[in-house]
Amino acid sequence: MNIARILTNPDNVLTAFVALVTFATIVTVARPMLGGQNLEKRMKSVATRRDELKRRSRQAMARDGGNAAASGIRHSDEGFYKRVVEKLNLKTLLEDPKVVEKLAQAGFRGPKPVSTFYFFRFAMPFVFAVGTGFYLFLINGFGMPTTTRLCATVAAFVIGFYAPNLYVSNVASKRRTAIMQAFPDALDLLLICVESGMSIEAAIQKVSHEIGSRSIELAEELSLLTAELSYLPERRQAYENLARRTNHPGVKSVATAMIQAEKYGTPLGNALRVMAKENRELRLAAAEKKAAALPAQLTVPMILFFLPVLFVVILGPAIIQVQNMMAKK
């Protein structure tokens, strides 16, 4: 009972909320100073996809040559999540045909993220529902009737079912933004490399190393594009995979231009120059759109936080002076 009284005390709840907000603010401010993730570690994750493509290429060559033994590195998932997913047959129960594409857009590649996604999509509804029901029925029901508490528990169950999708979508959106902030500069570097006489594979590999200090996500995608250009049977498929992973119209237009340049033999430099200009305009338009939305977004915070303080500063001395005059009378 003492623990329940402490947890339901409004002062303690407010203190915990303020502490959580303060901690989140400190982490947000200090995160850029911590150096973020190392580029070399992120590049090692791309090697997984490169080894998989190499393995498939060698297997195809072995089948064509009649050789049964195909060398290469096979990446599999044998963890706890994989065993639970297979035992409960969650891939069939919670089938999502676009889950691999969504995870790739968020930067999660390979079989392990797929098993992890299905596991949490199955477990999170029960976790949310049990947590909400435990709090409302055993700790503090806020005076709500039983029907309302049951509805809140069912709503928590539904929210838990969609929580993994929301998380993946949020990560993919942030990753897409980070890529597009540096993509026009990468196109400029790629244009310089191509016009200097480098092949497209060597140019993309060079740009991926140079752009890593600006955007690790874009460096990953370009390194993966280089691997797919080397091992996939059709180069068109590599460009389409890049457009599918980023899911941005600017990257899709560049991929289409590069496919057409290789198919029809048109100069790649002219296409890259035009695409770089268009992507710079898209980046500028996105910045202008965000700046134009700031006044509307700042209206409510200004009303809630700035105006009361301003009224206190302006009217405070006048109120004190009036009180002093009334006290003298």
RADA-V70487 format. One line per field, one symbol per residue. phi: phi as a letter, one per 20 degrees, with the letter a starting at -180 (. if undefined). Layout:
BEGIN
phi: ???
END
This chain:
BEGIN
phi: .ffffffefgfffffffffffffffffffeffffnmefffffffffffffffffffffffffffeneeedepddecdceffffffffelffefdfcfdfffffffendcnfffffffffffeefgfffffffffffeddbelmefffffffffffffffffefgfffffffffffffffffdfffffffffffffeofffffffffffffeffebffffffffffffffedffcfgfffffffffelcfffffffffffffffdmfffffffffffffffffffffffffffefgffeffgfffdefgffffffegfffffffffffff
END
